């Protein structure tokens, strides 16, 4: 009998220790969960994971953001729209806890919906620092564009040079840049054309001037206005086709660019069943423009441009193309000849900035030199950048 009592006492002690340790472990896990947070998105489409661009846009918003969603609690099919909106915004609220959501059913509060000017079945009104944006769809790209516009504050003006057969940012032809223009508008930029034969100067409030492949020569007076725009610290995006510079040689001279004949030939294009003049790129320079850029891009008819080092301008390569290719001046279908052609890789995109605002850069990997001051790279875009948030 005494042995049985002793065994029972031991079992009670063991059970007590077990319960005590379990409570201690539970308290420890609760403390760790409060101090350290770990999340993993198990959905197939990663719909609960925000992209780097979205997180960057959220970080730019210094202060609370108010989201008012005007939507029926349930739609005609019985779907719970309010719950879907809450689930959509939950990742944003985890990244930025001061995002407040208010749900309004237009059927229950018709006056509030009418005062807000709601017309669609679902509409989000996003407010930040007395500015507001409307959204008729809730997906990450559309919502991120809204956040970027709110973070930017003032509207930025983008002008494209017009009057010489350039590619248009509002055009619909296959040679135009209409999709590029639409993406800029979605991100809050205001677009307009600029005819320098009529305008006295490039406007001072322009955020970016785009020159997209003019088909006829610019007048000397127009070229001088572009040079003054650059000398005054203006931004320029210059898209160059394998054609003559159409009177823009003085601009290239100002920037230290020397355009040589020839196009980039890339043997890797054969894997895409494409012409060898389609240069393939997967290596990008270290710069905020290409940060996190891990996709393969292609560049048809990329041409060679040599850059002359100067104390006024510094060049930063952005895209490296055709590591096994070359720059040919003859038949592009022929194999690269190391005795006649410039071997790859080459730089297909570059960014230039005034030396006073950018530290000196070393020669890019893969560039070849023919003199102490000349660097060779192949590109079809030149980006002249000041500082633009």
Residue pairs with C-beta under 8 A, 6 or more apart in sequence:
39 94
41 47
41 48
41 49
48 90
48 91
49 91
50 58
50 91
50 92
50 95
50 140
51 140
51 144
52 291
52 292
53 144
54 92
54 95
54 140
54 143
54 144
54 147
55 95
57 144
57 147
57 148
57 151
58 92
58 95
58 96
58 147
60 147
60 148
60 151
61 96
61 128
61 147
61 150
61 151
63 98
63 128
63 129
64 98
64 99
64 100
64 128
65 96
65 98
65 99
65 100
65 126
65 127
65 128
65 147
65 150
66 99
66 100
66 102
66 126
66 127
66 128
67 89
67 99
67 100
67 101
67 102
67 124
67 125
67 126
67 127
68 101
68 102
68 104
68 116
68 124
68 125
68 127
69 82
69 85
69 101
69 102
69 103
69 104
69 122
69 123
69 124
69 125
70 104
70 106
70 112
70 113
70 116
70 118
70 122
70 123
70 124
70 125
71 81
71 82
71 85
71 103
71 104
71 105
71 106
71 121
71 122
71 123
72 81
72 105
72 106
72 107
72 121
73 80
73 81
73 82
73 103
73 105
73 108
74 80
74 81
75 81
75 121
81 122
82 103
82 105
84 138
85 101
85 103
85 122
85 124
85 138
86 101
86 103
88 138
89 99
89 101
92 99
92 143
93 99
93 101
104 112
104 113
106 112
106 113
106 118
116 123
116 125
120 136
122 136
122 137
122 138
123 134
123 135
123 136
124 134
124 135
124 136
124 138
124 143
125 132
125 133
125 134
125 135
126 132
126 133
126 134
126 135
126 143
126 146
126 147
126 150
128 150
128 151
129 150
129 153
131 150
131 153
133 146
133 149
133 150
135 142
135 143
135 146
142 186
145 186
145 187
145 188
148 187
148 188
149 187
149 188
152 188
152 389
155 188
155 189
155 190
156 188
156 189
156 190
156 207
156 208
156 388
157 189
157 190
157 192
157 203
157 205
157 206
157 207
158 169
158 184
158 189
158 190
158 191
158 192
158 206
158 207
158 208
158 210
159 191
159 192
159 193
159 194
159 202
159 203
159 206
159 208
159 209
159 210
160 166
160 167
160 168
160 169
160 177
160 191
160 192
160 193
160 194
160 209
160 210
160 211
160 212
161 193
161 194
161 196
161 209
161 210
161 211
161 212
161 214
162 168
162 193
162 194
162 195
163 195
163 196
163 197
163 198
164 214
164 215
164 216
164 217
164 218
164 246
165 214
165 215
165 216
166 211
166 212
166 213
166 214
166 215
167 175
167 176
167 177
167 212
167 213
167 239
168 176
168 177
168 178
168 181
168 193
168 212
169 176
169 177
169 178
169 180
169 181
169 184
169 191
169 193
169 210
169 212
170 176
170 178
170 181
170 191
170 193
171 177
171 178
172 178
177 212
181 191
184 191
185 191
189 207
194 202
194 203
194 206
194 209
196 202
196 218
196 219
196 221
196 222
196 225
196 226
197 219
197 221
197 222
199 225
201 225
201 228
201 229
202 209
202 225
202 226
202 228
202 229
202 234
204 232
206 229
206 234
206 235
207 235
207 388
208 235
208 236
208 237
208 388
209 226
209 229
209 234
209 235
209 236
209 237
210 236
210 237
210 238
210 239
211 226
211 236
211 237
211 238
211 239
211 248
212 239
213 239
213 240
213 241
213 243
214 246
214 247
214 248
215 243
215 246
216 246
217 246
217 247
218 246
218 247
218 248
219 247
220 247
222 247
223 247
223 248
223 250
223 251
224 250
226 236
226 248
226 251
227 250
227 251
227 254
229 236
230 236
230 251
230 254
230 255
230 384
231 254
233 354
233 386
234 384
234 386
235 384
235 385
235 386
235 388
236 382
236 383
236 384
237 381
237 382
237 383
237 384
238 248
238 251
238 381
238 382
238 383
238 384
239 380
239 381
240 259
240 303
240 305
240 379
240 380
240 381
240 382
241 301
241 303
241 380
242 263
242 301
242 303
242 380
245 252
245 259
252 258
252 259
255 313
255 352
255 382
255 384
256 307
256 308
256 309
256 310
256 312
256 313
256 315
257 305
257 306
257 307
257 308
257 382
258 305
258 306
258 307
258 308
258 374
259 303
259 304
259 305
259 306
260 304
260 305
260 306
260 327
261 304
261 329
262 303
262 304
262 327
262 328
262 329
262 341
262 342
262 378
263 277
263 301
263 302
263 303
263 304
263 327
263 328
263 332
263 378
264 277
264 279
264 299
264 302
264 303
264 304
264 321
264 322
264 325
264 326
264 327
264 344
264 346
264 348
264 378
265 276
265 277
265 322
265 325
265 326
265 327
265 328
265 332
265 336
265 341
266 276
266 277
266 278
266 279
266 280
266 321
266 322
266 324
266 325
266 344
267 276
267 324
267 325
267 336
268 280
268 322
268 324
268 325
269 275
269 276
269 277
269 278
269 279
269 280
269 298
270 276
272 278
272 280
272 298
274 298
275 300
275 332
276 325
276 332
276 333
277 300
277 301
277 302
277 332
278 298
278 299
278 300
279 298
279 299
279 300
279 302
279 321
279 322
279 325
279 346
279 348
279 378
280 296
280 297
280 298
280 321
280 322
281 296
281 297
281 298
281 299
281 319
281 320
281 321
281 322
281 348
282 296
282 297
283 319
283 320
283 323
283 345
284 290
284 293
284 318
284 319
284 320
285 316
285 317
285 318
285 319
285 320
285 364
287 316
287 318
287 351
289 318
289 351
289 383
290 318
290 319
297 319
299 319
299 321
299 348
299 349
299 380
301 380
302 321
302 322
302 346
302 348
302 378
302 379
302 380
303 378
303 379
303 380
304 327
304 342
304 346
304 376
304 377
304 378
304 379
305 350
305 377
305 378
305 379
305 382
306 374
306 375
306 376
306 377
307 315
307 350
307 374
307 375
307 377
308 373
308 374
308 375
309 315
309 373
309 374
309 375
310 355
311 355
312 354
312 355
313 352
313 353
313 354
313 355
314 352
314 353
314 354
314 355
314 358
314 359
314 360
314 361
315 350
315 351
315 352
315 361
315 375
316 350
316 351
316 352
316 353
316 358
316 361
317 347
317 349
317 350
317 364
317 367
317 377
318 347
318 349
318 350
318 351
318 383
319 347
319 348
319 349
319 379
320 345
320 346
320 347
320 348
320 364
320 365
320 366
321 344
321 345
321 346
321 347
321 348
321 378
322 344
322 345
322 346
322 378
323 344
323 345
323 366
324 344
325 336
325 343
325 344
325 345
325 346
326 336
326 337
326 338
326 341
326 342
326 343
326 344
327 341
327 342
327 344
327 346
327 376
327 378
328 334
328 336
328 341
329 340
329 341
330 340
336 343
342 368
342 376
342 378
343 368
344 366
345 366
346 366
346 376
346 377
346 378
346 379
347 364
347 367
347 377
347 378
347 379
348 378
348 379
348 380
348 381
349 379
349 380
349 381
349 383
350 377
350 379
350 381
350 382
350 383
351 383
351 384
351 385
352 382
352 383
352 384
352 385
353 384
353 385
353 386
354 386
357 386
357 387
363 369
363 375
364 375
364 377
367 375
367 376
367 377
368 376
369 375
369 376
370 376
